Amino acid sequence: PAAEVLPAALALAARISENGPLGVAVTKRLMRTVVSQGVEAARELAAKEHDSVFKSEDALEGSRAFAEKRTPQWKGR
């Protein structure tokens, strides 16, 4: 229903904003790429961006926070 669209969108945005900023930024680039250039271009971009996200300080922080059952403190690096 139309009355539920904005609250649902805001709830989704809140969930997304809780994630690491590097991962969110790369995900946005991937989605834009798949729409404008296709799946294969997005796969190539994902391969290039993989290490920048998964070897970042934020990736380590996310793992630590999960293990320690606490909210991660993202730094965007």
mmJSON file of the N, C-alpha and C atoms, coordinates in Angstrom:
{"data_MODEL":{"atom_site":{
"group_PDB":["ATOM","ATOM","ATOM","ATOM","ATOM","ATOM","ATOM","ATOM","ATOM","ATOM","ATOM","ATOM","ATOM","ATOM","ATOM","ATOM","ATOM","ATOM","ATOM","ATOM","ATOM","ATOM","ATOM","ATOM","ATOM","ATOM","ATOM","ATOM","ATOM","ATOM","ATOM","ATOM","ATOM","ATOM","ATOM","ATOM","ATOM","ATOM","ATOM","ATOM","ATOM","ATOM","ATOM","ATOM","ATOM","ATOM","ATOM","ATOM","ATOM","ATOM","ATOM","ATOM","ATOM","ATOM","ATOM","ATOM","ATOM","ATOM","ATOM","ATOM","ATOM","ATOM","ATOM","ATOM","ATOM","ATOM","ATOM","ATOM","ATOM","ATOM","ATOM","ATOM","ATOM","ATOM","ATOM","ATOM","ATOM","ATOM","ATOM","ATOM","ATOM","ATOM","ATOM","ATOM","ATOM","ATOM","ATOM","ATOM","ATOM","ATOM","ATOM","ATOM","ATOM","ATOM","ATOM","ATOM","ATOM","ATOM","ATOM","ATOM","ATOM","ATOM","ATOM","ATOM","ATOM","ATOM","ATOM","ATOM","ATOM","ATOM","ATOM","ATOM","ATOM","ATOM","ATOM","ATOM","ATOM","ATOM","ATOM","ATOM","ATOM","ATOM","ATOM","ATOM","ATOM","ATOM","ATOM","ATOM","ATOM","ATOM","ATOM","ATOM","ATOM","ATOM","ATOM","ATOM","ATOM","ATOM","ATOM","ATOM","ATOM","ATOM","ATOM","ATOM","ATOM","ATOM","ATOM","ATOM","ATOM","ATOM","ATOM","ATOM","ATOM","ATOM","ATOM","ATOM","ATOM","ATOM","ATOM","ATOM","ATOM","ATOM","ATOM","ATOM","ATOM","ATOM","ATOM","ATOM","ATOM","ATOM","ATOM","ATOM","ATOM","ATOM","ATOM","ATOM","ATOM","ATOM","ATOM","ATOM","ATOM","ATOM","ATOM","ATOM","ATOM","ATOM","ATOM","ATOM","ATOM","ATOM","ATOM","ATOM","ATOM","ATOM","ATOM","ATOM","ATOM","ATOM","ATOM","ATOM","ATOM","ATOM","ATOM","ATOM","ATOM","ATOM","ATOM","ATOM","ATOM","ATOM","ATOM","ATOM","ATOM","ATOM","ATOM","ATOM","ATOM","ATOM","ATOM","ATOM","ATOM","ATOM","ATOM","ATOM","ATOM","ATOM","ATOM","ATOM","ATOM","ATOM","ATOM"],
"id":[1,2,3,4,5,6,7,8,9,10,11,12,13,14,15,16,17,18,19,20,21,22,23,24,25,26,27,28,29,30,31,32,33,34,35,36,37,38,39,40,41,42,43,44,45,46,47,48,49,50,51,52,53,54,55,56,57,58,59,60,61,62,63,64,65,66,67,68,69,70,71,72,73,74,75,76,77,78,79,80,81,82,83,84,85,86,87,88,89,90,91,92,93,94,95,96,97,98,99,100,101,102,103,104,105,106,107,108,109,110,111,112,113,114,115,116,117,118,119,120,121,122,123,124,125,126,127,128,129,130,131,132,133,134,135,136,137,138,139,140,141,142,143,144,145,146,147,148,149,150,151,152,153,154,155,156,157,158,159,160,161,162,163,164,165,166,167,168,169,170,171,172,173,174,175,176,177,178,179,180,181,182,183,184,185,186,187,188,189,190,191,192,193,194,195,196,197,198,199,200,201,202,203,204,205,206,207,208,209,210,211,212,213,214,215,216,217,218,219,220,221,222,223,224,225,226,227,228,229,230,231],
"type_symbol":["N","C","C","N","C","C","N","C","C","N","C","C","N","C","C","N","C","C","N","C","C","N","C","C","N","C","C","N","C","C","N","C","C","N","C","C","N","C","C","N","C","C","N","C","C","N","C","C","N","C","C","N","C","C","N","C","C","N","C","C","N","C","C","N","C","C","N","C","C","N","C","C","N","C","C","N","C","C","N","C","C","N","C","C","N","C","C","N","C","C","N","C","C","N","C","C","N","C","C","N","C","C","N","C","C","N","C","C","N","C","C","N","C","C","N","C","C","N","C","C","N","C","C","N","C","C","N","C","C","N","C","C","N","C","C","N","C","C","N","C","C","N","C","C","N","C","C","N","C","C","N","C","C","N","C","C","N","C","C","N","C","C","N","C","C","N","C","C","N","C","C","N","C","C","N","C","C","N","C","C","N","C","C","N","C","C","N","C","C","N","C","C","N","C","C","N","C","C","N","C","C","N","C","C","N","C","C","N","C","C","N","C","C","N","C","C","N","C","C","N","C","C","N","C","C","N","C","C","N","C","C"],
"label_atom_id":["N","CA","C","N","CA","C","N","CA","C","N","CA","C","N","CA","C","N","CA","C","N","CA","C","N","CA","C","N","CA","C","N","CA","C","N","CA","C","N","CA","C","N","CA","C","N","CA","C","N","CA","C","N","CA","C","N","CA","C","N","CA","C","N","CA","C","N","CA","C","N","CA","C","N","CA","C","N","CA","C","N","CA","C","N","CA","C","N","CA","C","N","CA","C","N","CA","C","N","CA","C","N","CA","C","N","CA","C","N","CA","C","N","CA","C","N","CA","C","N","CA","C","N","CA","C","N","CA","C","N","CA","C","N","CA","C","N","CA","C","N","CA","C","N","CA","C","N","CA","C","N","CA","C","N","CA","C","N","CA","C","N","CA","C","N","CA","C","N","CA","C","N","CA","C","N","CA","C","N","CA","C","N","CA","C","N","CA","C","N","CA","C","N","CA","C","N","CA","C","N","CA","C","N","CA","C","N","CA","C","N","CA","C","N","CA","C","N","CA","C","N","CA","C","N","CA","C","N","CA","C","N","CA","C","N","CA","C","N","CA","C","N","CA","C","N","CA","C","N","CA","C","N","CA","C","N","CA","C","N","CA","C","N","CA","C","N","CA","C"],
"label_alt_id":[null,null,null,null,null,null,null,null,null,null,null,null,null,null,null,null,null,null,null,null,null,null,null,null,null,null,null,null,null,null,null,null,null,null,null,null,null,null,null,null,null,null,null,null,null,null,null,null,null,null,null,null,null,null,null,null,null,null,null,null,null,null,null,null,null,null,null,null,null,null,null,null,null,null,null,null,null,null,null,null,null,null,null,null,null,null,null,null,null,null,null,null,null,null,null,null,null,null,null,null,null,null,null,null,null,null,null,null,null,null,null,null,null,null,null,null,null,null,null,null,null,null,null,null,null,null,null,null,null,null,null,null,null,null,null,null,null,null,null,null,null,null,null,null,null,null,null,null,null,null,null,null,null,null,null,null,null,null,null,null,null,null,null,null,null,null,null,null,null,null,null,null,null,null,null,null,null,null,null,null,null,null,null,null,null,null,null,null,null,null,null,null,null,null,null,null,null,null,null,null,null,null,null,null,null,null,null,null,null,null,null,null,null,null,null,null,null,null,null,null,null,null,null,null,null,null,null,null,null,null,null],
"label_comp_id":["PRO","PRO","PRO","ALA","ALA","ALA","ALA","ALA","ALA","GLU","GLU","GLU","VAL","VAL","VAL","LEU","LEU","LEU","PRO","PRO","PRO","ALA","ALA","ALA","ALA","ALA","ALA","LEU","LEU","LEU","ALA","ALA","ALA","LEU","LEU","LEU","ALA","ALA","ALA","ALA","ALA","ALA","ARG","ARG","ARG","ILE","ILE","ILE","SER","SER","SER","GLU","GLU","GLU","ASN","ASN","ASN","GLY","GLY","GLY","PRO","PRO","PRO","LEU","LEU","LEU","GLY","GLY","GLY","VAL","VAL","VAL","ALA","ALA","ALA","VAL","VAL","VAL","THR","THR","THR","LYS","LYS","LYS","ARG","ARG","ARG","LEU","LEU","LEU","MET","MET","MET","ARG","ARG","ARG","THR","THR","THR","VAL","VAL","VAL","VAL","VAL","VAL","SER","SER","SER","GLN","GLN","GLN","GLY","GLY","GLY","VAL","VAL","VAL","GLU","GLU","GLU","ALA","ALA","ALA","ALA","ALA","ALA","ARG","ARG","ARG","GLU","GLU","GLU","LEU","LEU","LEU","ALA","ALA","ALA","ALA","ALA","ALA","LYS","LYS","LYS","GLU","GLU","GLU","HIS","HIS","HIS","ASP","ASP","ASP","SER","SER","SER","VAL","VAL","VAL","PHE","PHE","PHE","LYS","LYS","LYS","SER","SER","SER","GLU","GLU","GLU","ASP","ASP","ASP","ALA","ALA","ALA","LEU","LEU","LEU","GLU","GLU","GLU","GLY","GLY","GLY","SER","SER","SER","ARG","ARG","ARG","ALA","ALA","ALA","PHE","PHE","PHE","ALA","ALA","ALA","GLU","GLU","GLU","LYS","LYS","LYS","ARG","ARG","ARG","THR","THR","THR","PRO","PRO","PRO","GLN","GLN","GLN","TRP","TRP","TRP","LYS","LYS","LYS","GLY","GLY","GLY","ARG","ARG","ARG"],
"label_asym_id":["A","A","A","A","A","A","A","A","A","A","A","A","A","A","A","A","A","A","A","A","A","A","A","A","A","A","A","A","A","A","A","A","A","A","A","A","A","A","A","A","A","A","A","A","A","A","A","A","A","A","A","A","A","A","A","A","A","A","A","A","A","A","A","A","A","A","A","A","A","A","A","A","A","A","A","A","A","A","A","A","A","A","A","A","A","A","A","A","A","A","A","A","A","A","A","A","A","A","A","A","A","A","A","A","A","A","A","A","A","A","A","A","A","A","A","A","A","A","A","A","A","A","A","A","A","A","A","A","A","A","A","A","A","A","A","A","A","A","A","A","A","A","A","A","A","A","A","A","A","A","A","A","A","A","A","A","A","A","A","A","A","A","A","A","A","A","A","A","A","A","A","A","A","A","A","A","A","A","A","A","A","A","A","A","A","A","A","A","A","A","A","A","A","A","A","A","A","A","A","A","A","A","A","A","A","A","A","A","A","A","A","A","A","A","A","A","A","A","A","A","A","A","A","A","A","A","A","A","A","A","A"],
"label_entity_id":["1","1","1","1","1","1","1","1","1","1","1","1","1","1","1","1","1","1","1","1","1","1","1","1","1","1","1","1","1","1","1","1","1","1","1","1","1","1","1","1","1","1","1","1","1","1","1","1","1","1","1","1","1","1","1","1","1","1","1","1","1","1","1","1","1","1","1","1","1","1","1","1","1","1","1","1","1","1","1","1","1","1","1","1","1","1","1","1","1","1","1","1","1","1","1","1","1","1","1","1","1","1","1","1","1","1","1","1","1","1","1","1","1","1","1","1","1","1","1","1","1","1","1","1","1","1","1","1","1","1","1","1","1","1","1","1","1","1","1","1","1","1","1","1","1","1","1","1","1","1","1","1","1","1","1","1","1","1","1","1","1","1","1","1","1","1","1","1","1","1","1","1","1","1","1","1","1","1","1","1","1","1","1","1","1","1","1","1","1","1","1","1","1","1","1","1","1","1","1","1","1","1","1","1","1","1","1","1","1","1","1","1","1","1","1","1","1","1","1","1","1","1","1","1","1","1","1","1","1","1","1"],
"label_seq_id":[1,1,1,2,2,2,3,3,3,4,4,4,5,5,5,6,6,6,7,7,7,8,8,8,9,9,9,10,10,10,11,11,11,12,12,12,13,13,13,14,14,14,15,15,15,16,16,16,17,17,17,18,18,18,19,19,19,20,20,20,21,21,21,22,22,22,23,23,23,24,24,24,25,25,25,26,26,26,27,27,27,28,28,28,29,29,29,30,30,30,31,31,31,32,32,32,33,33,33,34,34,34,35,35,35,36,36,36,37,37,37,38,38,38,39,39,39,40,40,40,41,41,41,42,42,42,43,43,43,44,44,44,45,45,45,46,46,46,47,47,47,48,48,48,49,49,49,50,50,50,51,51,51,52,52,52,53,53,53,54,54,54,55,55,55,56,56,56,57,57,57,58,58,58,59,59,59,60,60,60,61,61,61,62,62,62,63,63,63,64,64,64,65,65,65,66,66,66,67,67,67,68,68,68,69,69,69,70,70,70,71,71,71,72,72,72,73,73,73,74,74,74,75,75,75,76,76,76,77,77,77],
"pdbx_PDB_ins_code":[null,null,null,null,null,null,null,null,null,null,null,null,null,null,null,null,null,null,null,null,null,null,null,null,null,null,null,null,null,null,null,null,null,null,null,null,null,null,null,null,null,null,null,null,null,null,null,null,null,null,null,null,null,null,null,null,null,null,null,null,null,null,null,null,null,null,null,null,null,null,null,null,null,null,null,null,null,null,null,null,null,null,null,null,null,null,null,null,null,null,null,null,null,null,null,null,null,null,null,null,null,null,null,null,null,null,null,null,null,null,null,null,null,null,null,null,null,null,null,null,null,null,null,null,null,null,null,null,null,null,null,null,null,null,null,null,null,null,null,null,null,null,null,null,null,null,null,null,null,null,null,null,null,null,null,null,null,null,null,null,null,null,null,null,null,null,null,null,null,null,null,null,null,null,null,null,null,null,null,null,null,null,null,null,null,null,null,null,null,null,null,null,null,null,null,null,null,null,null,null,null,null,null,null,null,null,null,null,null,null,null,null,null,null,null,null,null,null,null,null,null,null,null,null,null,null,null,null,null,null,null],
"Cartn_x":[0.825,0.0,0.862,0.35,1.09,1.501,0.661,0.971,2.164,2.515,3.622,4.946,4.913,6.116,7.209,6.901,7.925,8.474,7.636,8.201,9.07,8.67,9.463,10.8,10.781,12.013,12.957,12.419,13.25,13.832,13.06,13.563,14.689,14.524,15.566,16.821,16.657,17.798,18.54,17.811,18.445,19.266,18.741,19.483,20.742,20.634,21.788,22.853,22.444,23.407,24.157,23.696,24.4,25.597,25.679,26.762,27.99,29.111,30.357,30.262,30.756,30.627,31.354,32.474,33.176,32.33,31.758,30.909,29.672,29.071,27.874,28.225,29.343,29.742,30.013,30.721,31.013,29.72,28.833,27.556,26.774,26.765,26.066,26.696,28.048,28.725,28.393,28.345,28.014,26.598,25.658,24.275,24.142,24.821,24.789,25.418,26.505,27.209,26.358,25.703,24.897,23.74,23.188,22.086,22.59,23.72,24.184,25.057,25.796,26.752,26.56,25.739,25.475,26.177,25.781,26.269,27.766,28.251,29.675,30.549,30.172,30.928,30.893,29.766,29.655,30.531,30.604,31.484,32.939,33.333,34.707,34.991,34.057,34.216,34.289,33.447,33.462,34.819,35.399,36.716,37.781,37.687,38.654,38.492,37.254,36.96,37.06,37.115,37.058,38.041,39.31,40.32,40.152,39.699,39.542,38.522,37.578,36.581,37.025,37.372,37.604,38.96,39.872,41.155,41.278,40.168,40.16,40.141,40.435,40.3,38.86,37.912,36.505,36.131,36.725,36.436,36.895,38.078,38.589,37.714,37.321,36.444,35.111,34.557,33.288,33.381,34.456,34.671,34.848,35.646,35.851,34.553,33.821,32.57,31.586,31.522,30.634,31.049,32.339,32.841,32.612,32.717,32.55,31.1,30.217,28.783,28.534,29.155,28.982,28.757,28.335,28.125,29.474,29.716,30.99,31.114,32.342,32.651,33.392,32.627,33.2,34.057,35.141,36.031,36.093,35.568,35.616,36.986,37.769,39.093,39.427],
"Cartn_y":[-1.219,0.0,1.273,2.278,3.536,4.14,4.043,4.631,3.953,2.768,2.036,2.186,2.814,2.901,3.726,4.928,5.781,5.163,4.71,4.079,2.857,2.069,0.901,1.329,2.348,2.852,3.416,4.142,4.697,3.604,2.569,1.439,0.729,0.541,-0.085,0.785,2.081,3.003,2.959,2.861,2.766,1.49,0.385,-0.889,-0.807,-0.215,-0.078,0.796,1.875,2.805,2.204,1.094,0.417,-0.393,-0.605,-1.382,-0.514,-1.178,-0.458,0.427,1.655,2.596,2.151,1.456,0.983,-0.032,-0.971,-1.991,-1.402,-0.427,0.224,0.979,1.694,2.461,1.538,0.441,-0.489,-1.132,-1.495,-2.081,-1.118,0.162,1.152,1.239,1.24,1.278,0.037,-1.116,-2.351,-2.307,-1.821,-1.751,-0.786,0.348,1.297,0.676,-0.036,-0.655,-1.722,-2.573,-3.638,-3.051,-1.93,-1.302,-0.634,0.054,0.818,0.018,-0.998,-1.693,-3.206,-3.739,-5.171,-5.955,-7.214,-8.089,-8.351,-8.583,-8.894,-7.731,-6.516,-5.346,-5.241,-5.557,-5.525,-6.606,-7.773,-8.84,-8.393,-7.755,-7.265,-6.214,-5.314,-4.297,-4.94,-5.927,-6.613,-7.251,-7.859,-8.484,-7.433,-6.267,-5.198,-4.599,-4.486,-3.823,-4.754,-6.054,-7.037,-6.731,-6.608,-6.405,-5.081,-4.051,-2.753,-2.81,-3.731,-3.889,-4.951,-6.127,-7.263,-7.236,-6.387,-6.25,-4.895,-4.252,-2.924,-3.016,-1.891,-1.8,-2.093,-1.613,-1.835,-3.314,-4.084,-5.523,-6.192,-5.822,-6.364,-5.922,-4.67,-4.158,-4.884,-5.14,-5.852,-7.249,-7.946,-9.29,-9.253,-8.31,-8.182,-7.848,-6.898,-6.486,-7.651,-8.435,-9.593,-10.587,-10.89,-11.846,-11.348,-10.032,-9.435,-9.04,-9.319,-9.016,-7.541,-6.687,-5.248,-4.592,-3.363,-2.582,-2.147,-2.351,-1.922,-0.4,0.053,1.476,1.675,1.967,2.078,3.323,3.22,4.353,4.715,3.845,4.123,3.928,3.035,2.725,1.275],
"Cartn_z":[0.0,0.0,0.0,-0.662,-0.818,0.518,1.527,2.83,3.503,3.076,3.702,2.962,1.793,0.969,1.65,2.082,2.696,3.979,4.907,6.112,5.792,4.812,4.434,3.827,2.982,2.366,3.426,4.379,5.447,6.334,6.598,7.388,6.643,5.353,4.55,4.52,4.351,4.341,5.672,6.767,8.089,8.203,7.705,7.742,6.89,5.716,4.829,5.478,6.131,6.726,7.91,8.428,9.524,9.019,7.72,7.132,6.892,6.654,6.406,5.181,5.275,4.161,2.893,3.024,1.828,1.07,1.793,1.166,0.534,1.209,0.667,-0.613,-0.594,-1.781,-2.971,-2.732,-3.822,-4.33,-3.428,-3.837,-4.724,-4.358,-5.186,-6.576,-6.631,-7.935,-8.758,-8.097,-8.81,-9.365,-8.595,-9.066,-10.24,-10.139,-11.265,-12.511,-12.316,-13.438,-14.105,-13.315,-13.91,-14.723,-14.28,-15.011,-16.294,-16.197,-17.353,-18.328,-17.805,-18.666,-18.712,-17.837,-17.867,-16.772,-16.67,-15.61,-15.725,-16.923,-17.082,-16.627,-16.946,-16.492,-14.971,-14.375,-12.918,-12.284,-12.911,-12.399,-12.427,-13.512,-13.622,-12.549,-12.336,-11.305,-9.926,-9.663,-8.369,-8.11,-9.124,-8.971,-8.642,-9.284,-9.038,-7.642,-7.177,-5.904,-4.695,-4.933,-3.843,-2.712,-3.038,-1.998,-1.264,-1.963,-1.301,-0.176,-0.262,0.792,1.799,1.309,2.206,2.914,2.473,3.156,3.859,4.08,4.696,6.224,6.864,8.323,8.744,7.948,8.284,8.253,7.347,7.298,8.588,9.046,10.303,11.468,11.463,12.518,12.521,11.361,11.281,11.871,11.561,12.104,13.614,14.079,15.529,16.245,15.702,16.335,16.392,15.334,15.316,16.399,16.481,17.464,18.888,19.068,20.39,20.674,19.73,19.868,20.216,19.404,19.583,18.228,18.252,17.033,16.479,15.188,14.613,14.584,14.695,14.592,13.266,12.224,10.884,10.756,9.998,9.729,8.256,7.397,5.969,5.361,5.99,5.437,5.681],
"occupancy":[1.0,1.0,1.0,1.0,1.0,1.0,1.0,1.0,1.0,1.0,1.0,1.0,1.0,1.0,1.0,1.0,1.0,1.0,1.0,1.0,1.0,1.0,1.0,1.0,1.0,1.0,1.0,1.0,1.0,1.0,1.0,1.0,1.0,1.0,1.0,1.0,1.0,1.0,1.0,1.0,1.0,1.0,1.0,1.0,1.0,1.0,1.0,1.0,1.0,1.0,1.0,1.0,1.0,1.0,1.0,1.0,1.0,1.0,1.0,1.0,1.0,1.0,1.0,1.0,1.0,1.0,1.0,1.0,1.0,1.0,1.0,1.0,1.0,1.0,1.0,1.0,1.0,1.0,1.0,1.0,1.0,1.0,1.0,1.0,1.0,1.0,1.0,1.0,1.0,1.0,1.0,1.0,1.0,1.0,1.0,1.0,1.0,1.0,1.0,1.0,1.0,1.0,1.0,1.0,1.0,1.0,1.0,1.0,1.0,1.0,1.0,1.0,1.0,1.0,1.0,1.0,1.0,1.0,1.0,1.0,1.0,1.0,1.0,1.0,1.0,1.0,1.0,1.0,1.0,1.0,1.0,1.0,1.0,1.0,1.0,1.0,1.0,1.0,1.0,1.0,1.0,1.0,1.0,1.0,1.0,1.0,1.0,1.0,1.0,1.0,1.0,1.0,1.0,1.0,1.0,1.0,1.0,1.0,1.0,1.0,1.0,1.0,1.0,1.0,1.0,1.0,1.0,1.0,1.0,1.0,1.0,1.0,1.0,1.0,1.0,1.0,1.0,1.0,1.0,1.0,1.0,1.0,1.0,1.0,1.0,1.0,1.0,1.0,1.0,1.0,1.0,1.0,1.0,1.0,1.0,1.0,1.0,1.0,1.0,1.0,1.0,1.0,1.0,1.0,1.0,1.0,1.0,1.0,1.0,1.0,1.0,1.0,1.0,1.0,1.0,1.0,1.0,1.0,1.0,1.0,1.0,1.0,1.0,1.0,1.0,1.0,1.0,1.0,1.0,1.0,1.0],
"B_iso_or_equiv":[0.0,0.0,0.0,0.0,0.0,0.0,0.0,0.0,0.0,0.0,0.0,0.0,0.0,0.0,0.0,0.0,0.0,0.0,0.0,0.0,0.0,0.0,0.0,0.0,0.0,0.0,0.0,0.0,0.0,0.0,0.0,0.0,0.0,0.0,0.0,0.0,0.0,0.0,0.0,0.0,0.0,0.0,0.0,0.0,0.0,0.0,0.0,0.0,0.0,0.0,0.0,0.0,0.0,0.0,0.0,0.0,0.0,0.0,0.0,0.0,0.0,0.0,0.0,0.0,0.0,0.0,0.0,0.0,0.0,0.0,0.0,0.0,0.0,0.0,0.0,0.0,0.0,0.0,0.0,0.0,0.0,0.0,0.0,0.0,0.0,0.0,0.0,0.0,0.0,0.0,0.0,0.0,0.0,0.0,0.0,0.0,0.0,0.0,0.0,0.0,0.0,0.0,0.0,0.0,0.0,0.0,0.0,0.0,0.0,0.0,0.0,0.0,0.0,0.0,0.0,0.0,0.0,0.0,0.0,0.0,0.0,0.0,0.0,0.0,0.0,0.0,0.0,0.0,0.0,0.0,0.0,0.0,0.0,0.0,0.0,0.0,0.0,0.0,0.0,0.0,0.0,0.0,0.0,0.0,0.0,0.0,0.0,0.0,0.0,0.0,0.0,0.0,0.0,0.0,0.0,0.0,0.0,0.0,0.0,0.0,0.0,0.0,0.0,0.0,0.0,0.0,0.0,0.0,0.0,0.0,0.0,0.0,0.0,0.0,0.0,0.0,0.0,0.0,0.0,0.0,0.0,0.0,0.0,0.0,0.0,0.0,0.0,0.0,0.0,0.0,0.0,0.0,0.0,0.0,0.0,0.0,0.0,0.0,0.0,0.0,0.0,0.0,0.0,0.0,0.0,0.0,0.0,0.0,0.0,0.0,0.0,0.0,0.0,0.0,0.0,0.0,0.0,0.0,0.0,0.0,0.0,0.0,0.0,0.0,0.0,0.0,0.0,0.0,0.0,0.0,0.0],
"pdbx_formal_charge":[null,null,null,null,null,null,null,null,null,null,null,null,null,null,null,null,null,null,null,null,null,null,null,null,null,null,null,null,null,null,null,null,null,null,null,null,null,null,null,null,null,null,null,null,null,null,null,null,null,null,null,null,null,null,null,null,null,null,null,null,null,null,null,null,null,null,null,null,null,null,null,null,null,null,null,null,null,null,null,null,null,null,null,null,null,null,null,null,null,null,null,null,null,null,null,null,null,null,null,null,null,null,null,null,null,null,null,null,null,null,null,null,null,null,null,null,null,null,null,null,null,null,null,null,null,null,null,null,null,null,null,null,null,null,null,null,null,null,null,null,null,null,null,null,null,null,null,null,null,null,null,null,null,null,null,null,null,null,null,null,null,null,null,null,null,null,null,null,null,null,null,null,null,null,null,null,null,null,null,null,null,null,null,null,null,null,null,null,null,null,null,null,null,null,null,null,null,null,null,null,null,null,null,null,null,null,null,null,null,null,null,null,null,null,null,null,null,null,null,null,null,null,null,null,null,null,null,null,null,null,null],
"auth_seq_id":[1,1,1,2,2,2,3,3,3,4,4,4,5,5,5,6,6,6,7,7,7,8,8,8,9,9,9,10,10,10,11,11,11,12,12,12,13,13,13,14,14,14,15,15,15,16,16,16,17,17,17,18,18,18,19,19,19,20,20,20,21,21,21,22,22,22,23,23,23,24,24,24,25,25,25,26,26,26,27,27,27,28,28,28,29,29,29,30,30,30,31,31,31,32,32,32,33,33,33,34,34,34,35,35,35,36,36,36,37,37,37,38,38,38,39,39,39,40,40,40,41,41,41,42,42,42,43,43,43,44,44,44,45,45,45,46,46,46,47,47,47,48,48,48,49,49,49,50,50,50,51,51,51,52,52,52,53,53,53,54,54,54,55,55,55,56,56,56,57,57,57,58,58,58,59,59,59,60,60,60,61,61,61,62,62,62,63,63,63,64,64,64,65,65,65,66,66,66,67,67,67,68,68,68,69,69,69,70,70,70,71,71,71,72,72,72,73,73,73,74,74,74,75,75,75,76,76,76,77,77,77],
"auth_comp_id":["PRO","PRO","PRO","ALA","ALA","ALA","ALA","ALA","ALA","GLU","GLU","GLU","VAL","VAL","VAL","LEU","LEU","LEU","PRO","PRO","PRO","ALA","ALA","ALA","ALA","ALA","ALA","LEU","LEU","LEU","ALA","ALA","ALA","LEU","LEU","LEU","ALA","ALA","ALA","ALA","ALA","ALA","ARG","ARG","ARG","ILE","ILE","ILE","SER","SER","SER","GLU","GLU","GLU","ASN","ASN","ASN","GLY","GLY","GLY","PRO","PRO","PRO","LEU","LEU","LEU","GLY","GLY","GLY","VAL","VAL","VAL","ALA","ALA","ALA","VAL","VAL","VAL","THR","THR","THR","LYS","LYS","LYS","ARG","ARG","ARG","LEU","LEU","LEU","MET","MET","MET","ARG","ARG","ARG","THR","THR","THR","VAL","VAL","VAL","VAL","VAL","VAL","SER","SER","SER","GLN","GLN","GLN","GLY","GLY","GLY","VAL","VAL","VAL","GLU","GLU","GLU","ALA","ALA","ALA","ALA","ALA","ALA","ARG","ARG","ARG","GLU","GLU","GLU","LEU","LEU","LEU","ALA","ALA","ALA","ALA","ALA","ALA","LYS","LYS","LYS","GLU","GLU","GLU","HIS","HIS","HIS","ASP","ASP","ASP","SER","SER","SER","VAL","VAL","VAL","PHE","PHE","PHE","LYS","LYS","LYS","SER","SER","SER","GLU","GLU","GLU","ASP","ASP","ASP","ALA","ALA","ALA","LEU","LEU","LEU","GLU","GLU","GLU","GLY","GLY","GLY","SER","SER","SER","ARG","ARG","ARG","ALA","ALA","ALA","PHE","PHE","PHE","ALA","ALA","ALA","GLU","GLU","GLU","LYS","LYS","LYS","ARG","ARG","ARG","THR","THR","THR","PRO","PRO","PRO","GLN","GLN","GLN","TRP","TRP","TRP","LYS","LYS","LYS","GLY","GLY","GLY","ARG","ARG","ARG"],
"auth_asym_id":["A","A","A","A","A","A","A","A","A","A","A","A","A","A","A","A","A","A","A","A","A","A","A","A","A","A","A","A","A","A","A","A","A","A","A","A","A","A","A","A","A","A","A","A","A","A","A","A","A","A","A","A","A","A","A","A","A","A","A","A","A","A","A","A","A","A","A","A","A","A","A","A","A","A","A","A","A","A","A","A","A","A","A","A","A","A","A","A","A","A","A","A","A","A","A","A","A","A","A","A","A","A","A","A","A","A","A","A","A","A","A","A","A","A","A","A","A","A","A","A","A","A","A","A","A","A","A","A","A","A","A","A","A","A","A","A","A","A","A","A","A","A","A","A","A","A","A","A","A","A","A","A","A","A","A","A","A","A","A","A","A","A","A","A","A","A","A","A","A","A","A","A","A","A","A","A","A","A","A","A","A","A","A","A","A","A","A","A","A","A","A","A","A","A","A","A","A","A","A","A","A","A","A","A","A","A","A","A","A","A","A","A","A","A","A","A","A","A","A","A","A","A","A","A","A","A","A","A","A","A","A"],
"auth_atom_id":["N","CA","C","N","CA","C","N","CA","C","N","CA","C","N","CA","C","N","CA","C","N","CA","C","N","CA","C","N","CA","C","N","CA","C","N","CA","C","N","CA","C","N","CA","C","N","CA","C","N","CA","C","N","CA","C","N","CA","C","N","CA","C","N","CA","C","N","CA","C","N","CA","C","N","CA","C","N","CA","C","N","CA","C","N","CA","C","N","CA","C","N","CA","C","N","CA","C","N","CA","C","N","CA","C","N","CA","C","N","CA","C","N","CA","C","N","CA","C","N","CA","C","N","CA","C","N","CA","C","N","CA","C","N","CA","C","N","CA","C","N","CA","C","N","CA","C","N","CA","C","N","CA","C","N","CA","C","N","CA","C","N","CA","C","N","CA","C","N","CA","C","N","CA","C","N","CA","C","N","CA","C","N","CA","C","N","CA","C","N","CA","C","N","CA","C","N","CA","C","N","CA","C","N","CA","C","N","CA","C","N","CA","C","N","CA","C","N","CA","C","N","CA","C","N","CA","C","N","CA","C","N","CA","C","N","CA","C","N","CA","C","N","CA","C","N","CA","C","N","CA","C","N","CA","C","N","CA","C","N","CA","C","N","CA","C","N","CA","C"],
"pdbx_PDB_model_num":[1,1,1,1,1,1,1,1,1,1,1,1,1,1,1,1,1,1,1,1,1,1,1,1,1,1,1,1,1,1,1,1,1,1,1,1,1,1,1,1,1,1,1,1,1,1,1,1,1,1,1,1,1,1,1,1,1,1,1,1,1,1,1,1,1,1,1,1,1,1,1,1,1,1,1,1,1,1,1,1,1,1,1,1,1,1,1,1,1,1,1,1,1,1,1,1,1,1,1,1,1,1,1,1,1,1,1,1,1,1,1,1,1,1,1,1,1,1,1,1,1,1,1,1,1,1,1,1,1,1,1,1,1,1,1,1,1,1,1,1,1,1,1,1,1,1,1,1,1,1,1,1,1,1,1,1,1,1,1,1,1,1,1,1,1,1,1,1,1,1,1,1,1,1,1,1,1,1,1,1,1,1,1,1,1,1,1,1,1,1,1,1,1,1,1,1,1,1,1,1,1,1,1,1,1,1,1,1,1,1,1,1,1,1,1,1,1,1,1,1,1,1,1,1,1,1,1,1,1,1,1]
}}}
